[in-house]
Amino acid sequence: MANGEIHPQALIGTWKKVGAPSCADKYPETISFSTGTYRGTRGASQGMIWWDAGIYRIEGSNTLVIGTATDELIRYEITSQGDRLDVTDAEGCRFAYQRHSS
């Protein structure tokens, strides 16, 4: 992936949230991407999560469009370095996921 460009196939697998600020509490503790769909899993202390299950796609080189708990499609800025996925939401909340090895 040149210049941080993210190919949809690169997301497939399970990711665990790491070092996230409190603004990221609404996002799942773990997220599993399959081809075109995802499933989020709550952490022990989490209530409702914004990314529960649904569809997703990559637009351009660094935009993740994901179906949220309300079925609205929302755009997020993403970057990837190795097994780390950094996400920035519309409110400027930045958080990251680390690929979980199986």
C-alpha positions in Angstrom: 0.0 0.0 0.0 1.8 3.1 -1.2 1.7 6.3 0.8 -0.6 4.9 3.5 -3.3 4.0 1.0 -5.6 1.4 2.5 -7.0 -1.4 0.4 -10.3 -2.9 1.6 -8.7 -6.4 1.9 -6.2 -5.0 4.3 -8.9 -4.4 6.9 -10.2 -8.0 6.9 -9.5 -9.6 10.3 -10.0 -8.7 14.0 -8.8 -5.4 15.5 -8.6 -4.4 19.2 -8.8 -0.8 20.4 -5.6 0.5 22.0 -4.8 3.6 24.1 -8.1 5.3 23.2 -9.2 8.6 24.8 -12.6 8.8 26.5 -14.1 10.4 23.3 -13.7 6.9 21.7 -15.8 5.1 24.4 -18.7 4.8 21.9 -16.6 2.7 19.5 -16.3 -1.0 20.0 -13.5 -2.6 22.0 -12.9 -5.0 19.2 -14.0 -4.9 15.5 -14.0 -7.7 13.0 -14.0 -6.9 9.3 -15.1 -9.4 6.6 -15.5 -8.6 3.0 -18.0 -5.7 3.0 -19.3 -6.3 6.5 -18.1 -5.8 10.1 -19.1 -6.7 13.6 -18.2 -4.7 16.7 -17.9 -6.2 20.2 -18.4 -4.2 23.4 -15.8 -4.1 26.1 -16.8 -5.2 29.7 -17.6 -1.6 30.8 -19.2 -0.4 27.6 -22.9 0.3 27.0 -24.2 0.8 23.5 -21.6 1.0 20.8 -21.8 3.2 17.7 -20.3 0.5 15.4 -22.3 -2.6 16.2 -22.6 -4.5 12.9 -23.2 -3.5 9.3 -21.5 -2.6 6.1 -18.4 -0.7 5.3 -16.4 0.5 2.3 -13.1 2.4 1.6 -13.4 5.6 -0.4 -10.3 7.1 -1.9 -7.1 6.4 -0.1 -8.0 7.2 3.5 -11.8 7.3 4.1 -13.7 4.6 5.8 -17.5 4.7 5.3 -19.2 2.6 7.9 -22.8 1.8 8.7 -23.5 2.8 12.4 -25.9 1.5 15.0 -28.6 3.9 13.5 -27.8 2.5 10.0 -26.5 5.9 8.9 -23.4 5.7 6.7 -20.7 7.9 8.3 -17.2 8.8 6.9 -14.1 8.5 9.0 -10.5 9.5 8.2 -8.2 6.5 8.5 -4.5 5.8 8.2 -2.6 2.6 8.5 0.9 1.7 9.5 1.7 -2.0 9.7 -0.9 -3.6 12.0 -2.2 -0.3 13.4 -5.3 1.5 12.1 -5.7 5.1 13.2 -9.2 6.6 13.0 -10.4 10.2 13.3 -14.2 10.9 13.6 -16.0 14.1 12.5 -15.7 15.5 16.0 -11.9 15.2 15.8 -11.7 12.2 18.2 -8.6 10.2 17.3 -8.2 6.6 18.4 -6.5 3.4 17.1 -7.0 -0.3 16.6 -4.2 -2.9 16.6 -4.6 -6.0 14.5 -5.3 -9.0 16.7 -3.3 -12.0 15.7 -5.3 -15.3 15.7 
